Amino acid sequence: MVLKQSTVKRYLTLKMIELVNALGHANVRSKHETTLEVTKETHLTPQGDCIIAVGADKGMLELSEEFKEALRNGKAVLNVVIECNGVRDIVAARGSMQLTLTHPTDMVVRKSDYICPRTLAIKADKSARDLKKELVRELKKPDAAVKVTLELK
């Protein structure tokens, strides 16, 4: 099926949302300068300084095919809304035609344009280190409910 240019433009203006539920962890450090990560894994060592939430109920393989296809558009803008215990922060990033979105457990948002199977989005305006300190304090609470909303425009 071939879409008319006007149809494609309209498709790109729709907002698509994926919701990921995860947990806080005592070892959340949120110190990484270029990335942030949400993982399905439940174990976290202090060396995992980009990881902001564990035990996610969804990884990239569980994102809808429509969402992944739209994220692979070079003009896609992704807002990652992170909420925990009433505190929230938003990270803006970009999609790319080169995204594979195939890692089974990890979703990494990067400030750089580096892409690997773990990469969810690139050219982000924040990394783990840039998140609100109040939010990071909440993310350090073991088993705190973390809501990560992926809003694709």
N, C-alpha and C positions, 0 to 999 in steps of 0.2 A: 504494500500500500504506500502510495506517495502522498505526503501531506503538503498542502499549499503553504506558502510562506506565512500567510496570516494565521493559519491553524497552528503552526509551530510557535509563533510568537505568543499566541493565546495560551498554549500549553505551558510555556515557560513562565507565564505570569501567575499561574495557579500555585497556591501554597500546598506543599506536601509535608506531612508530619509523621515521624516515627517516634514512639515513646520507648525509652529504655529505663527499667527500674534496676537499681543497683544498691550497694551498701557501702557505708563508710567503713574505715579500718584504722586501728590505732597507729599503723605504720605509714599512713598517708603523710608525705613530706611536702609535696607540691612545690618543689624547688627547681624543676627542670626549666631551662631557659628557652627551649625551642619547641617542646611538645607537651601534650597532655594526653592521657590515656584512660579509657574505661575498659575493664576486662571482665570476662566471665569467670576467670580464675578467682579462687577465694583466698589463696595464700599470697601474702605480700611481705617482702623483706624491706628494710629501710633503704636498700639500694634502688628500689623501684621509685625513684623520685619524681617521675612524670605521672604515675598512676594516681588518679583522684577518686576512683570508686572501683569496688570489686564485686564479684558475685552477680554480674549483670544477667538479666533474664533474656538478653538478646545480644547476638554478635552480628557481624556483617552478613553472615550467611542467612540470618533470619530477617534481614531487611527485605522489604518487598522489591520485586524485580522492577516495578515502576519507579520506585524511589531511587534505586541504584542507577537505572537508566537516565533519570533526570539529573542525578549528581554527576554523571559522566559528561554532562554538557559543560563546555569550557566557560560558559557565562553563568553557571549555577552559583548562587550564594547560599551558604549554609549557616544558619544561626544555631549554635549549640547552647541551649538554655540549661544551666545546671542549678538545681534547687535542693536544699537540704535544711530541714528544721526552720523553714520560713525565710531563709537567706538564699538569694539567687544572684547569678552572674551570667553574662551572655558573652560568648565567643563567636565572632564572625569569621568565616573562612570561605574558601572557594572549592568548587569541584574541578574536575579535569577529565578530559577524554581518556587519559592514560590510567585512571584508577581501575584496579582489578576488583577490589572490595571482596576479597576471598578468604581472609584470615578467619579461622573458626572461633577464636576467643577474644582477640584484641581489636579495639578501634582507636586509632591514633590520629589526633589532629595536630598538624605541623605548621609552624611559622614559615618554614622553608617550602620549596617546591619539590622536595624529595618524595618519591612515590615507591612504595613496596606493597606487598599484599596486606600489611597491617594498616595502611594509610586510609583514613576515612575522608580527610579533606586537607587542603594545603593553603598556604598564604594566610594563615590565621592572624588575627590582631592580638591574640593573647596566647600564652603558654601556661603551664601549671603554675609557674612562679608569679604570673601576673594576675591570678585570680584574687578576688577580695579576700583579705585575711580573715574576716569574719566567717566567710564561707568555708575556708580551709579549716578553721577551728571546728566547725560542724562536721566536715568530712572526716576528721580524725576520730570521731566518736564511733566506737565499734558498733556495727549493725544499725547505724543511723540510716533511715530510708533516704536514698538519693534518687531524684527524678531527673533524667537527662532527656530533654526534648530536642529532637533534631528537626528543625524547621527549614525546609528547602524552598527557596523562592526562585 
